[in-house]
């Protein structure tokens, strides 16, 4: 067992509920909530990836523009 408890067997009455005691409505609500959480997490990760890629592209474009302007002597870098 976790939490620093001894590894003694529990000998009291069974306190856990089995899934068969859940109604179909409860199971459906649990499944829907799990789906919502999973899709929310996926969309957040996709969004982070899109922002990361956009930042990379913008940064690369800015560096390329600065290099082009510097080499074409349109700007001088001190």
Secondary structure, DSSP 8 states (H G I E B T S, - for coil): --TT-------S------GGGS-HHHHHHHHHHHHHHHHHHHHHHHHHHHHHHHHHHHHHHHHHHHHHHHHTTSS---
